[in-house]
Amino acid sequence: MPHASAIVVGAGMLGLALARALALRGRRVVVFERHERAVGASLRNAGAVTPLAVADAREREQARRSRAVWREFCDAADVWHDPCGSLVPAYDADEWTLLQEQAAAADDGELLDAAAARRRCAWIGARGLRGAWFSADDLLIDPRVALRRLPDWLAERHEIEFRWKHVVTRIDYPYVWSGGRRHAAEQIWLAGGADTATLLPDLPPTLPPASRPRLLLRLAAQNDGFRLGSLVSNVAALVQGAAFTRPSASRLRERTGTDGVPDLRLLQSGSGELLVDAAFVATDNDAATAQRGALDTVRRLVELPDCRIQQAWTLPCLAGADAGAAVEALPGVTAVAAPGPAGLGLTTAFAFAEDVVAGASRARPADVELSARRA
Ligand SMILES: Cc1cc2nc3c(=O)[nH]c(=O)nc-3n(C[C@H](O)[C@H](O)[C@H](O)COP(=O)(O)OP(=O)(O)OC[C@H]3O[C@@H](n4cnc5c(N)ncnc54)[C@H](O)[C@@H]3O)c2cc1C
């Protein structure tokens, strides 16, 4: 039987992961979300659950634990997902050197020569291809589907209550105000994404500011039967995101930054749509230049039959903290931001939330205060 209450503000990826983690620890959880469903970064991201892109060993372990939860949810709720792994092709000599260094040091991937890379993905650009890194860990979901179904699964499985269309306008522990009423809880967790700071303007600057904007391009549907076979990233995506840290990585990071190469991933959803997710080191590109730069990189990586853009949008990527952040903003009120310098909330949130809640539930000033008040 649940023994204590917690309110979570925000039903994005992080809010949902926190709600689950709190419920697993026996808390009765109510989630307040200002919209009908989550709408923020969690709905409009690329959908890659990608341990490969995570920088350090502890976070990679979190990413693998989170991936297991994704699989459990997708299998149980019959939600599309594709455990397709990631392919990172190398074309330039310095890229190939880095992949070889990575292969010598890592035990969680495979170095492929050019022929083996083409066998994994027949569409990989052949011109100048030296080889590729393959990681079987990565998984694709469609956030538009998964993030809509996840709350129902959590409600059913963990008896989490959702108050949709409930904007939280004020927080004064132990109360949150929404819809003209106040609601009390022993713990209050803020996972409002970019808007967390507006709820608590005095929040310490530990929560990361918005960082580089990401450009997303939805491409035209390809010929019948076209399947990419795996998530495809350029080497720049792994060095700019600091996932590849071998000696050549910093030189390559500098070189790709100077050359204006975006860090870029190409993914294919269950319905066959192709999505390009790119970020540039230079933030002053106009939209046309950025789109052209992204498509040039796509054409080098993959021999796509049709590169026409159907839809383009940019999103600021919240999170400058590698490891995510949880700040006790007021006694009993914890503000949380997703991990990853490039935003990796989908990849790590389930395990990150479990760890944050486990730490918090050991030493919560609010718990101490409440039990003292009751005594
Ligand atoms: C372009 C882009 C691509 C990305 N691709 C990937 C990827 O492929 N893989 C990956 O792992 N990560 C990716 N990310 C990162 C990932 O999407 C984020 O880390 C994650 O979605 C952050 O979730 P969140 O819950 O913190 O924030 P959000 O998704 O912004 O959710 C916050 C929620 O809080 C609600 N809210 C805010 N204020 C209030 C209030 N006052 N009252 C009630 N509700 C409120 C909002 O309505 C919203 O639903 C990407 C990010 C971007 C921007």
Ligand as a Chemical Component Dictionary entry (heavy atoms), coordinates in Angstrom:
data_LIG
# 
_chem_comp.id                   LIG 
_chem_comp.type                 NON-POLYMER 
_chem_comp.pdbx_formal_charge   0 
_chem_comp.three_letter_code    LIG 
# 
loop_
_chem_comp_atom.comp_id 
_chem_comp_atom.atom_id 
_chem_comp_atom.alt_atom_id 
_chem_comp_atom.type_symbol 
_chem_comp_atom.charge 
_chem_comp_atom.model_Cartn_x 
_chem_comp_atom.model_Cartn_y 
_chem_comp_atom.model_Cartn_z 
_chem_comp_atom.pdbx_ordinal 
LIG C1  C1  C 0 15.748 18.366 -30.837 1  
LIG C2  C2  C 0 15.990 17.415 -29.716 2  
LIG C3  C3  C 0 16.282 16.081 -30.005 3  
LIG C4  C4  C 0 16.516 15.200 -28.959 4  
LIG N1  N1  N 0 16.770 13.892 -29.236 5  
LIG C5  C5  C 0 16.978 13.024 -28.224 6  
LIG C6  C6  C 0 17.230 11.649 -28.487 7  
LIG O1  O1  O 0 17.215 11.194 -29.629 8  
LIG N2  N2  N 0 17.487 10.828 -27.435 9  
LIG C7  C7  C 0 17.488 11.279 -26.145 10 
LIG O2  O2  O 0 17.761 10.502 -25.233 11 
LIG N3  N3  N 0 17.201 12.569 -25.860 12 
LIG C8  C8  C 0 16.949 13.450 -26.867 13 
LIG N4  N4  N 0 16.675 14.750 -26.593 14 
LIG C9  C9  C 0 16.614 15.169 -25.203 15 
LIG C10 C10 C 0 15.269 14.812 -24.553 16 
LIG O3  O3  O 0 14.207 15.049 -25.444 17 
LIG C11 C11 C 0 15.139 15.655 -23.286 18 
LIG O4  O4  O 0 16.264 15.406 -22.447 19 
LIG C12 C12 C 0 13.884 15.301 -22.514 20 
LIG O5  O5  O 0 12.766 15.256 -23.356 21 
LIG C13 C13 C 0 13.671 16.331 -21.425 22 
LIG O6  O6  O 0 12.479 15.978 -20.779 23 
LIG P1  P1  P 0 11.878 16.882 -19.645 24 
LIG O7  O7  O 0 10.784 16.092 -19.032 25 
LIG O8  O8  O 0 12.982 17.361 -18.757 26 
LIG O9  O9  O 0 11.329 18.213 -20.379 27 
LIG P2  P2  P 0 10.066 18.451 -21.325 28 
LIG O10 O10 O 0 9.930  17.398 -22.348 29 
LIG O11 O11 O 0 10.177 19.857 -21.800 30 
LIG O12 O12 O 0 8.798  18.308 -20.378 31 
LIG C14 C14 C 0 8.416  19.278 -19.456 32 
LIG C15 C15 C 0 6.924  19.153 -19.237 33 
LIG O13 O13 O 0 6.577  19.973 -18.115 34 
LIG C16 C16 C 0 5.353  20.623 -18.406 35 
LIG N5  N5  N 0 5.282  21.838 -17.580 36 
LIG C17 C17 C 0 6.169  22.871 -17.579 37 
LIG N6  N6  N 0 5.788  23.810 -16.691 38 
LIG C18 C18 C 0 4.637  23.360 -16.120 39 
LIG C19 C19 C 0 3.758  23.896 -15.131 40 
LIG N7  N7  N 0 3.981  25.085 -14.560 41 
LIG N8  N8  N 0 2.670  23.174 -14.762 42 
LIG C20 C20 C 0 2.421  21.960 -15.334 43 
LIG N9  N9  N 0 3.215  21.415 -16.287 44 
LIG C21 C21 C 0 4.312  22.100 -16.672 45 
LIG C22 C22 C 0 5.442  20.917 -19.900 46 
LIG O14 O14 O 0 4.158  21.149 -20.461 47 
LIG C23 C23 C 0 6.104  19.650 -20.430 48 
LIG O15 O15 O 0 5.163  18.660 -20.822 49 
LIG C24 C24 C 0 16.446 15.653 -27.612 50 
LIG C25 C25 C 0 16.129 16.988 -27.338 51 
LIG C26 C26 C 0 15.895 17.860 -28.372 52 
LIG C27 C27 C 0 15.539 19.271 -28.052 53 
# 
loop_
_chem_comp_bond.comp_id 
_chem_comp_bond.atom_id_1 
_chem_comp_bond.atom_id_2 
_chem_comp_bond.value_order 
_chem_comp_bond.pdbx_ordinal 
LIG C1  C2  SING 1  
LIG C2  C3  SING 2  
LIG C2  C26 DOUB 3  
LIG C3  C4  DOUB 4  
LIG C4  N1  SING 5  
LIG C4  C24 SING 6  
LIG N1  C5  DOUB 7  
LIG C5  C6  SING 8  
LIG C5  C8  SING 9  
LIG C6  O1  DOUB 10 
LIG C6  N2  SING 11 
LIG N2  C7  SING 12 
LIG C7  O2  DOUB 13 
LIG C7  N3  SING 14 
LIG N3  C8  DOUB 15 
LIG C8  N4  SING 16 
LIG N4  C9  SING 17 
LIG N4  C24 SING 18 
LIG C9  C10 SING 19 
LIG C10 O3  SING 20 
LIG C10 C11 SING 21 
LIG C11 O4  SING 22 
LIG C11 C12 SING 23 
LIG C12 O5  SING 24 
LIG C12 C13 SING 25 
LIG C13 O6  SING 26 
LIG O6  P1  SING 27 
LIG P1  O7  DOUB 28 
LIG P1  O8  SING 29 
LIG P1  O9  SING 30 
LIG O9  P2  SING 31 
LIG P2  O10 DOUB 32 
LIG P2  O11 SING 33 
LIG P2  O12 SING 34 
LIG O12 C14 SING 35 
LIG C14 C15 SING 36 
LIG C15 O13 SING 37 
LIG C15 C23 SING 38 
LIG O13 C16 SING 39 
LIG C16 N5  SING 40 
LIG C16 C22 SING 41 
LIG N5  C17 SING 42 
LIG N5  C21 SING 43 
LIG C17 N6  DOUB 44 
LIG N6  C18 SING 45 
LIG C18 C19 SING 46 
LIG C18 C21 DOUB 47 
LIG C19 N7  SING 48 
LIG C19 N8  DOUB 49 
LIG N8  C20 SING 50 
LIG C20 N9  DOUB 51 
LIG N9  C21 SING 52 
LIG C22 O14 SING 53 
LIG C22 C23 SING 54 
LIG C23 O15 SING 55 
LIG C24 C25 DOUB 56 
LIG C25 C26 SING 57 
LIG C26 C27 SING 58 
# 
